[in-house]
Amino acid sequence: MANSPEQSSEKTLFVSNRPGLGILYKTIAIGMFTVMSGIVKEVSQTIPTGEVVFFRSFAALPIILIWLVLRGELSQGLKTKNLDLHMWRGLVGSTAMGFNFVGLALLTLPEATALSYVTPIFTLILSAVILGERIRLIRISAVGVGLLGVLIMLSPQLSSTETMQDTALIGSLCMLAAAAARGFVQIHLRKMAQIEATAAIVFYFSLTASILSLLTLPFGWVVPPLHTLFLLVSTGIIGGIAQILVTSSYRYAPASLLAPYDYTSMIFALFIGYVWFDEWPTLVILAGAGLVILANVVVILRERRLGLSRGKAKRLLDPKGG
């Protein structure tokens, strides 16, 4: 039987069939993004969210520019066919990043990481609502299981009247808002990836996010001490390198193979949360996260069987940003 166009398009996304290298790049990138999240959680205790978004985006620009020069894609990275698409991507992506950073400040790192796994569920729902994609029983069931996992993770906050739980509920809602916004970004990237180069999408997101975050300047930016400034700049450097590794990983392996490795972030989050913040997730969080991960794996396997390629859009989505 001949391959479908979607299956053929996935095969053309990677230039060398070296899955081990692709998996290595993806896993290192996920680890770096989790370290970056830990830094964001640390600095967000004293630095306004808009300021953190600025440093995360602006400090990544030199890394991205160097990457484009080394790959000989600088002119391609600065060339765009539709600037409006980049502006919308930047607006929604920056919003997602802002909600994500607020959630990181209010939740434990494992909790925030677990809730971020809802993004593929939202993407699937939005694909049906906005794009009219048909979702049959298996994927509908996966969405139901994923949403049940979310309710389990939120149950302690929803059933308690304690102030601490109210703060955690706000953080959880911010993480869900970030996941929903990233779902919109994922759909938007599918359209962008058809007409815009990968280099341009990566570059202009960091640029527009940097500019848009400056709009929060009147709302209480502070002059950070030297140690905090170093941490702020490191979020951009680490995030920029991690984004390059994610993008590079898809040159060596298809998205359907690499997708499950997103969940290694929970291993990194458990370790960093315990060592750095003395945090440990509750059984409720682990149970809810397990259901969400199970739902996502079912969706991944189903889409792989159906030949639905998400590779080019997937590699452009920052797991910890927009």
Residue pairs with C-beta under 8 A, 6 or more apart in sequence:
3 11
3 307
4 307
6 306
6 307
6 308
6 309
7 307
7 309
9 309
9 311
10 254
10 255
10 256
10 307
10 309
10 311
11 254
13 250
13 251
13 254
13 255
13 309
13 311
13 312
13 315
14 22
14 250
14 251
14 252
14 253
14 254
14 311
15 251
15 252
16 251
16 252
17 252
17 253
18 252
18 253
19 252
19 253
19 257
21 249
21 252
21 253
22 249
22 250
22 251
22 252
22 253
22 257
22 258
23 249
23 253
23 257
23 258
23 261
24 249
25 245
25 246
25 248
25 249
25 252
26 245
26 246
26 249
26 253
26 258
26 261
26 262
27 261
27 264
28 242
28 245
29 242
29 243
29 245
29 246
29 249
30 242
30 261
30 262
30 264
30 265
30 268
30 319
31 264
31 265
31 268
32 238
32 239
32 241
32 242
32 245
33 238
33 239
33 242
33 265
33 318
33 319
33 320
34 109
34 113
34 265
34 268
34 269
34 272
34 320
35 238
35 268
35 272
36 56
36 234
36 235
36 238
36 239
36 242
36 320
37 104
37 109
37 112
37 113
37 269
37 320
38 109
38 272
38 273
38 276
38 277
39 231
39 234
39 235
39 238
40 52
40 56
40 101
40 104
40 105
40 235
41 104
41 105
41 109
41 112
41 277
42 231
42 276
43 52
43 224
43 228
43 231
43 232
43 235
44 52
44 101
44 102
44 104
44 105
45 105
46 222
46 224
46 228
47 222
47 224
47 228
47 232
48 216
48 219
48 220
48 221
48 222
49 98
49 101
49 102
49 105
49 216
50 98
50 213
50 215
50 216
50 217
50 219
50 221
51 213
51 216
51 221
51 222
51 224
51 232
52 101
52 232
52 235
53 94
53 97
53 98
53 101
53 209
53 213
53 216
54 210
54 213
54 214
54 216
55 232
55 233
55 235
55 236
56 97
56 101
56 209
56 232
56 235
56 236
56 239
56 321
57 94
57 97
57 205
57 206
57 207
57 209
57 210
57 213
57 236
58 206
58 210
58 213
58 236
59 232
59 233
59 234
59 235
59 236
59 237
59 240
60 206
60 236
60 237
60 239
60 240
60 243
61 203
61 206
61 207
61 210
61 236
61 240
62 240
63 236
63 237
63 240
63 241
63 244
64 77
64 202
64 203
64 206
64 240
64 243
64 244
65 74
65 77
65 203
67 240
67 244
68 74
68 76
68 77
68 199
68 203
71 199
73 197
73 199
74 199
76 197
76 199
76 200
77 197
77 199
77 200
77 202
77 203
78 200
78 203
79 197
79 200
80 86
80 196
80 200
80 204
81 195
81 196
82 192
82 195
82 196
83 204
85 188
85 191
85 192
85 195
85 196
86 192
86 196
86 200
86 201
86 204
86 205
86 208
87 208
88 188
89 185
89 188
89 189
89 192
89 201
89 204
89 205
89 208
89 322
90 204
90 205
90 207
90 208
90 209
90 211
90 212
90 322
91 208
91 212
92 181
92 184
92 185
92 188
92 322
93 181
93 182
93 185
93 205
93 209
93 318
93 321
93 322
94 208
94 209
94 212
94 213
94 322
95 181
95 322
96 177
96 178
96 179
96 181
96 182
96 185
96 321
96 322
97 178
97 209
97 318
97 321
97 322
98 178
99 174
99 175
99 177
99 178
99 181
100 112
100 116
100 174
100 175
100 178
100 320
100 321
102 171
102 174
103 112
103 115
103 171
103 172
103 174
103 175
103 178
104 112
105 171
106 167
106 168
106 170
106 171
106 174
107 115
107 168
107 171
107 172
107 175
108 273
108 277
108 279
108 280
108 281
109 269
109 272
109 273
109 276
109 277
109 279
110 266
110 269
110 270
110 273
110 279
110 280
110 281
110 285
110 289
111 153
111 168
111 171
111 172
111 281
111 285
112 171
112 175
112 269
113 265
113 266
113 269
113 289
114 153
114 266
114 281
114 285
114 286
114 288
114 289
114 292
115 150
115 153
115 172
115 175
115 176
115 179
116 175
116 178
116 179
116 265
116 319
116 320
117 262
117 263
117 289
117 292
117 293
117 296
118 146
118 150
118 175
118 176
118 179
118 292
119 179
119 182
119 183
119 186
120 183
120 296
120 299
120 300
121 142
121 143
121 146
121 147
121 179
121 292
121 295
121 296
121 299
122 179
122 180
122 182
122 183
123 182
123 183
123 186
123 187
124 135
124 139
124 142
124 143
124 299
125 143
125 183
126 180
126 183
126 184
126 187
127 133
127 135
127 187
128 134
128 135
130 187
131 187
135 143
138 298
138 302
139 298
139 299
139 302
139 303
141 298
142 295
142 296
142 298
142 299
142 302
143 295
145 291
145 292
145 294
145 295
145 298
146 291
146 292
146 295
146 296
148 291
149 287
149 288
149 289
149 290
149 291
149 292
149 294
149 295
150 176
150 288
150 292
151 288
152 284
152 287
152 288
152 291
153 172
153 284
153 285
153 288
153 289
153 292
154 169
154 172
154 288
155 284
156 165
156 168
156 282
156 284
157 165
157 166
157 168
157 169
157 172
158 169
181 322
182 317
182 322
185 317
185 322
186 310
186 313
186 314
186 317
189 201
189 312
189 313
189 316
189 317
190 310
190 313
192 201
192 313
192 316
193 201
193 312
193 313
193 316
198 247
198 312
198 315
198 316
201 316
202 243
202 247
202 316
205 318
205 322
206 240
209 321
209 322
224 232
239 318
239 320
239 321
243 318
246 315
246 318
246 319
247 315
247 316
249 258
249 315
250 258
250 311
250 312
250 314
250 315
254 311
255 309
255 310
255 311
255 314
255 315
256 300
256 303
256 304
256 311
259 300
259 314
260 297
260 300
262 319
263 293
263 296
265 319
266 289
266 293
270 280
270 281
273 279
273 280
273 281
274 280
281 289
303 310
